[in-house]
Amino acid sequence: MNQENWRAVTPQYSQYDEILKQFSTLEPVDFLGIQPRLSQSLKTFSSLKGFTRALIINSIDNVFYRNLIKQALESQISDNAVSVTESLSAKALLGSYMCNDEGQITTFNEGLLHKANGGYLIIPVNLILANPVSWQALKTVLLGEACSPINVNPQKIAKEEPSQSFDVKVIIVGDRDQISDLECIEPELYNGLALYTEIENELTLNESTITSYLGYISWLLKSYALPDLTFDALHRLMVAGARYTEDQDYMPIEALWYLSLFQEAMLTSDGSNLTESDLDTAINQKYFRESYLPERAIADITEGQVVIETDGEIVGQVNGLTVIDVPGHPLSYGEPARISCVIHFGDGDISDVERKAELGGNLHAKGMMIMQAFVSSALQLDEPLPYSASVVFEQSYCEVDGDSATLAELCSFVSALSEYPINQQVAVTGAVDQFGRVQAVGGLNEKIESFYHVCKHQGLTGHQGVILPKTNLKHLSLKQEVVDSIKNDEFHIWSVSTVDEAIPLIMGKPFRGDDEESVISKIAQRIENFERHEQHPHGIVDRIKNWFS
């Protein structure tokens, strides 16, 4: 029930085999050819007249991409010069001059605007943010007004201050956060002053785009004098691309990502072709360089410092899955988390320990409230639960955020309420809405692989695996070791769309229905028994006996 085979957990691109075999004969597609929004924007921008003389481009912030933009613009215009600057100040922008004692200009140094006059100037957003005074001068130029160069010796004033207007179009390049900061300096940025476009980092992969994608790879190889890719290497590259984008239907088109991978793969190649083995070696070596923290996290579990159980059954305890992001570390990695819930008499409140300890973020708190609302709705309660609950991430010492643990927390909660145990061989991830639908979450590959490695160390039983949202299947691109284990029926993936599908997999009981063994029926029986005891209170001795029994 709901179990997925190995083909579902790794990208399958055999439908493109015929085109892949023709890779060496495909027409190269350059940077501009794979960026239709940028192409249309540059064409429109170069044709515009009037006050719209700036183009804002959301792009990865480095000189490599700014030079690609320069080359793309030069391919669309003929006579106009295109300049790129990596430094900016009012003096460098406007030029400077010096006067003698009589007020005559003796020295004049042209600025960037003089050199780019009649053409285009490409500027990083960061330079404008670091020199906000320069923006005011640049804005004046963009509006068609005259500007004066900087007098480097203010003690000597020119009789006639030089002034000039410029016919310059400016392209401002930076990432989304930097552009947001620029908007704070200039709130009216898009009110007739500038256009906006983006450099796309991903391409939808389908029958109509596969040729363009492969042509782009071909262009990269030819432009940077790299060896060709074999048929198997193309398949391996696409699987790596799907893992990078976290989506089997999208391929990255970030030039530097490909170049860094190809150049490292060249270290083991024969110089004429890059093979699947070469790419595998490069990918594995990159992971090895970056894997100290994730391996230490798994070691803490396998050495017993962090308790994660992968066998047996326990009431109110479930294996959740988390993704860890450490500042200053390039790799996000997965880590299983033991989530537990205990029940006690109370007013129906679910105590989120993470939130109360100020270790839970807003999204985590939202997920907890949604989970509580769903359970109350499923129980069809006329009044609050007579029980209160305490839910916690055990042995968690940093902030927890996101709603990806909502399904796991719900499982631990209904297990504690019903006293049905949870199978510890299964880990759970997924968000839940108020109707019990299980929704997609992020970091699936890292989450699954981390639980697999713990299970492998503690002993694969053949019944271990992960429950995840069905809508997340398209995001899977698991490492070959895990795929092989799934293929050999040693590890499993179950995809679910609703809570009603998830509960039987992890607890062995239906969530609701007329069956008295269902989880909801069991919870209702406990509530009914509690209310019966409340109507016929016992003495203190009997109450203590009942409590311990």
N, C-alpha and C positions, 0 to 999 in steps of 0.2 A: 504493500500500500504506500503510494507516494514515493517509492524508492526510485532514484535516478541511476541510470547506467553510466559507465565511465565516459561515454561520448558527450554527455551533457555537461561535464565538469571541465572540459577543455575545448577550445575553439576548433571547429571543423570547417576547413576551407577547401575541401576536395572539389566543390562545385566550380572552383576557379582554376582547376588544374590545366585546362586547355590554354587559357590565357597565360598562366605561369610558364608553360613550356615555350611560349613565344616571347619571353621576357627580353632576350637579347636583340630581338628585331623591333621592339616597340619604340615609337617615337618619344624622345625625352620630353618631359613636361617641366618647365622651369618654375622657379619660385612664384612668379606672378601667375603662371598658368594654374597653379594649385590653390590660389587665393582669389576667388572671384570677387569677393567684397572689396578687397584692396584694389584689384584691377579696375573695377568700376569707379571706385572713389578717386583714384589717381587720375583717371580719364576725365571725370567731371571736374575735379579740382583744377586741373591744368587748363580747362576750357573756360572756367568762370571769370567774369569781370566784376568789378565793383569792390565792395568792402570785405567780402568773404575771402580773405587772403591767408587763412590758417587752416590746417588740417591736423586734427588730433588723431593719433593712431595708438590704439591699445596694443602693446606688444611686449614680449620679454625684453627686459631692460639691459641690453648690452650692445656694444659697438658692432658685433657680427650681424645682428638683425637690422641695425640702422644702415649698414652698408648694403644689405640685401634690398632694403627699401630704396636706397640711392640708385642701385642698378636697375630696379624695377621702374623707377621714375624716368631714368635716362633712356630706357627702352621705349617709352611712350612719347617722349618729346625729342625734338631734333636740335634746335639752336640754343636753347636755354641751358646755362650752366647750373649744376647742382653741387652745393657745398655741404659738408658735414662738419660740425664743430663738437669737440669734446671738452671745451672749456668756455666759460662765459662770464663776462663782467661788463659793466657799462662802458668801460674804456675799450675793451676788446670788441664790443658790439658796435659802438658808435664811432670809434676812431678817436684820435687825440691830436692836440696841437700845442705849440709853445710860441710865446710872443717875446719880442725884445722890449726894451724900455719905452720905445716909441709906440708900442701897441701893434706893431706889424708882425704877422705870423711868419716865423722863421722855420718851423718844423711842423710837418703834417703827416700823421700816420693813418692810413686807411683802416677802417674797422671791417668787421664781417659783413655789415650791410653794404658797404662800398663794393666789396669783392663779389657779393652775391646779387648786386643790383641788376635787375632784368632777368633774374633767375630764381632759384629756389635755395632755401637754407633749412637744413635738418638739424633740430636741436633736441637733446634729451630733456624730458620734463624735470629731471633732478637738478639740472643746471639752473633752470628758472626758479625752482623752489629754493635753491641755495643763494640766488641773487634776485630777490623779488624787485629790487629797484630796476633791474634790467627789463623786467616784464612791462613796467610802465612805459619805458622808452620804446620797447618793441610794439606795444599796443598802439602807441602814437603813430608809429610807422605803418602798421597794418591798417589804420584808419585814414591813411593818406596824408597825414600832416608832416611838416618838416621837423627835423631834429638837428640839434647841434652836437658836434663832437665834444669831448672832455678836454678842458684846459688843465694840463698837468701842472701848471704853475699859476695858481689863482692870484698871486701877488702882481702878476703882469696881465692886464686886461687888454684884449684885442679892441682896436678901434671899431672894427666891424666883425661881430661874432659870426663865424661861418655857420650856415644852415643849409640843409638839403633834405628833400623828400626822396623816397626810394620806391622803386617798383619791384618789390620783393614778395614772394610767397613763402610762407614758413610752414614746415611740417614738424610738429611737436610729438615726440615718441616717448612712451613710458608705459608702465603697467597700471592696472586699475587703481591701486591705492595711490600712486603718484598723481594720476589724473584727478582723482578725488580731491587731493590736497590743492591742486591747481585751481579747481573749481571754487575752493574756499577763498583763494586770492582773487579770482575773477568769476563771480556768480553769473555774469551775463555772457559766459564764454560761447554758448551756442546760439545766442540771440543775434544772429546775422554776422558774427565775427568769425566763427570757425565751423567746419564740418567735423564729423566724427566717423571713424571706422575702426575695424579690428583686424589684426592678423590672427587667423584661426589656427589653433594648435591641433585640431582633430578633423578627420574626414570621415563622413559616413561611408561605410563599405557596403556596396551592393553591385549588382550586375552593370549598372551604368557608370559607376565610379572606379571600378577595379583597374581599368586600363589607365586612367589618369593617375591613380595611386602608384602603379608599377612604373609608369613613365616618370613620375617624380623621383622614385628610387633610382631609376636609370640615370636621370639628370644629375643627382647627387654623386653617383659613382663616377660619372664622366667628368663632372666639374672639378672634383677633388682627386682625380687620378687614382681611384680605388679599384681593386680587383672586382670582377663580376661575381654575382651570386649564383650558386647552383640551385637547381629546382628544390631540393630538400632545404637549403638555406633560406629560400624565400618563404617556405612554410614555417620554418622556425622563427623567422623574423616577424611574421604576422602574428604568431602566437605570443611572442614577446611584446609586440605592439598592443595586442588586446589586453595583456596584463597591465601594461603601462597606463592605458586609458581606463582600465577596469570596465571594459565593455567589448564584447565580441563583435559588435556591429560598428565599431569605430577604430580607426587607425591613427596614430600620432603622425603629424606632419611637421614636427619640430626638427629642423635641420641638424641642430647640434646634438640632439639625442641620437640620431642615426650616425652622425660622423664619429662621435665618441665610441659607439659600439663597433662600428666598422674598423676604426683605427686600432682598437684593442684586439679585435679578431684577426687583424693582419699579422699580429705577433706570432701566431701559430699556423698561418696559412702558407701555401706553397708559392705565393706571390702572383699566381694567375687566377685563382678562384677563391672565394670565401665559401666554406662548406658549413653544413649544419653543425659539425663538430667544432669548427672554429668559433661560431657564434655561441654555442653552448659553453665553451671554455671561457669566453669573454664574460658572459652573463654570470657564470659561477664564480669567477675570480672577483667580479665586482661585488657580488653578494658576500663573499668571504671577507673582503676588505671592510664591509659595513656591518658585519653580523655579530660583533662582540656583544652588544647590548641584548639583542634577542636571544642569543645563545646563553647568556648569563641568566636571563629571565626564565628560560626553560630549565636550566640547571638548578635554580632555586626550587623548582617544582619536583624535578626528578630526585633531588637530594633530600626531599622532605621538609625543606624550610618553609615552603608554601604548600598548603594541603589542597590537592586536587585528587579526587577519587574517580577512577575510571572503571569501576566494577561494583556490583552490589546495588542495593536499593536503600534510599533514605527518605524519610518524610520531611518535607519542607526544605530540601536542599537540591539545587540544580547547578549544573555547569554552564555558566554563561560564557560569552566570548567577547573580548575587548580588543581594541586597537590602540597601541601606545604611540604617541608622538612626543619625542624628546627634543627640546630646543637645541640647536647646534648639531643635530644628528640627521643625516639625509634620508634615513630609512624608517618608515612606519612599520611596526611589527605587531603581530598578534600575541595575545596572552590569555589563557583561560582564567576565568574568575569564578570562585565559589560563591554563589548567592544563596543566602539562607533566610528563612522566615519562621518566626515563632508566633504562636497565638496565645492570647490570654483574655480573660473576661474584660470587657470594656464597652466603649460606646460606638464601636464600628470604625474607629479611626485607624488608618494605616500609617504607621510611623516610618517615614523615610529617614533612616539613620544618617545616610550620607548628607541629606539636606540639613538636618538638624545640627550636624557637626560642621556645617559649612564646607563640605567636601563635594556636594552635588551641585551641578550647574542648573540653569533654568530649563534646558531641554530635558534633562533627566527628571526634574520635578514635574514637568508637563506630562511626560510619559507615565509617571507614577499615578498622576491624577486621572489620566485617561484609563489606565488599567483598573483603578478603583471604580470608576464610573461604569465600565463594561461589566465587571463582576456583579455590581449591585443591580444592573439591568438584567443580567442573565438569571440572577436569583429571584427577580421580580419581588423584591422586598417592599413591604408596606411601611416599614420602619427600619431604622439603622440596625446593622448587624449587632448581635449581643457580644461579639468578640472584637478585640482590637488586635492589630498585627504589628510586628516590627520586622522590616525588611532591610537587609544590609549586604554590601559587598564585603565578604570576609577577607581579612589581610590586605585591605586596600588602604594605602597611605597617601594618596594624592587625589586630586579632584577628578570626579567622575561626571561626564556630561554626555549628552546625546540620548536618543530614545531607543537605541538598538537592543538594549537589554530588557525592554518592556515585556516581551513574550516570556523570557526566562523568569522575570520577577513574577509574572502572572502564574506561571507554572508552580513556582515555590509557594505562592500565596494559596492557591486552591488546593495544593497538596497538604499544606498545614491545616487548612480548614476542614478538608475531607478526611484527613489522616491516611490517604492513599500514598504509598511511597513513590519516589521518582527514580527511574533507572539512571544510575550514574554513568552508564556506558555511553550516554547520549548527551551532547552539548546542544545548546539552543541559542539562536540569535534571530532578531526580527523585531520590528515595531508593531504595535497593535493600535487600531482605531477604536472608537466607542461602539462600533458594531461587531467587533471581533475579527475584522479582516486583518491579516498579517501583511505588513508593508515592507518594502525594500529598505535595506540599510547599506552602509559602506564597509569597505575593508574586508570583504568576504574571503578572498584568497588567503590573506594573512591570518585571519581568524581560524579558518579550517585547518591550515597547515600547522598552526601552533598546537591545536588540540590533537591532531594526528601524531605529532612528535611525542607528546606526553603519553598518549595511548601506546605508541610503539615501544617507548622505554619501559612502561609499566606492564607491558604484555598485551599484544593484540588478541582479543577474544573471538573475533569474527562477527561480533554484534555491535561494535562501537561505530559512532558516526555523528553527524551533525544534522540538526533540523534547521532549515533556513527558508526564507520567503520564496515562493515560486517565481516571483518577479525578479529575483536576484540571479536566476540561473544564467542569464545572458552576461553576467558580470564575471563568471568564473573562468579562470585560466590557471589551473593548479599546476604545481611542479610535478614532473614526471613520476617521481617516487610515490606521490599520493595517488596519481591517476592509476599507476600499476597496482597499488593496493586495493583500490576500488574495483579495478578490473578482475582481481583475484578474489573478490568477495571477502576481503579482510577488513575493509573499512567502508562506510556507507554514507550516502547523502540522501536525505529525505527533504522534499520541497513541499511546502504547505501554503494554502491560501487563506485559511481561517484557523481560529483557535480550536474549533471542533475537530479539525484534522490533526492538529499538533498534539493535543492532550492524549489521545489513545496511543500515539507513538511513544511517548515518554512515560506514561503512567499505566498503560495497558487497560484503561477503562474509558468508556465513552464519556464525553464531556457533559452531554445532556440527553434527554429523551425519557421515555416511559420506564426504561429499565431501572430497577431499584439500585443497581450497581453503578449507575452513572455518577459522575463526580458531583453534579448539581444535586442529585437526589440524596447523596450521602451528606452533603453540607446542610441540606434542608432538614434531614433527620437530626443532625447535631443541634441545629437551632431549635427544633421542636422539643428535643429532650431537655435543652437548657431552660426553655420557657416553662416546661412542666415542673422542673425543679424549683423554678422561681415562684410558681404559684403555690407550691407546698414546701415552704422552707423547713429545713431541719435545724436541729440544735447545732451548737458550735462543734461538738465532738463528731457528729455525723458528717458535718460539712468537711471537716478535716479528713475523715476517712474517705469520703467520696473524692476529695481532691487527689489524695495519694493513690487511689485505686484507678 
